[in-house]
Amino acid sequence: MDTEAQHTERDRSSAPADGTEEGSRFTHVTDPAAETMSWGRAVFLGMLCTVALLLFSAFVLQPFLIPSRSMEPTLKVGDRVLVNKLAYRFGSEPRRGDVVVFDGTGSFVHETPDENPVTALLSGAAASLGLAEPAETDFVKRVVGVGGDRVVCCDERGTLEVNGSPVVEEYLYPGDKPSEVAFDIVVPDGTLWVMGDHRGNSRDSRDHLGQPGGGMVPVERVIGRVDWLGWPLGRIGSLEGTGAFTGIRPAGASHG
């Protein structure tokens, strides 16, 4: 029996009537509707992720781009810090030595600058993700005095005092004095006295002494505490705390 001939006949009879090769049955055909749906899904997921990041930034942890040298050497221009917005949400309040971000409207800035609403929305979103400089009303400084504290600078040794206790500020920019401007203030309850670590290059509470509010920042205006450095890679990690205010006497102790 000629099995080879039978195989040949079977092969020919199984070929498509139009003469095309068997493999051509599997040629990929693009479906425009499926492509459109795929792009739509990708755009939707992208928008969803962006909204989730903005909400996380608004209520939990916000990246913040450092725009000036006022907090050197602790924070440098271009650093991206992570601001813990939950730090003071559950009854806790800022403490001496904390590095905080706050809205200076009414204390450091008297009026919110006029800005195009669309531009403000876009720049605000970019700032919330740490991609652009923060709003002109946002500042980052170190808490030096809390409600009830008497803050004096400088004593006969040229040292800052809080409630009569000298503060050895190891975080100051090398060569800086605690302050070139003399002051003796009592911090009202519910407010903070804040200063930059680079005292020779910082506009802080000292610069607003003669203005309404006296340079005091309301606690309610604090956005959060700087707890971590997120960029550059070589500086990623927790922000070092300070022991400079350990042992400070309670508020009012220096008056009695």
Buried (B, 14 or more C-beta within 10 A) or exposed (E): EEEEEEEEEEEEEEEEEEEEEEEEEEEEEEEEEEEEEEEEEEEEEEEEEEEEBBEBBEEBBBBBBBBBBBBBEBBBEEBBBBBBBEBBEEEEBBBBBBBBBBBBBBBBBEEEEEEEEEEBEEBBBBBBBBEBBBBBBBBBBBBBBBBBBBBBBBEEEEBBBBBEBBBEBEBBBEEBBBBEEEBEBBBBEEBBBBBBBBBBBBBBBBEBEEEEBBBBBBBEBBBBBBBBBBBEEEBEEEBEEBEBBEEBEEBEBBEE
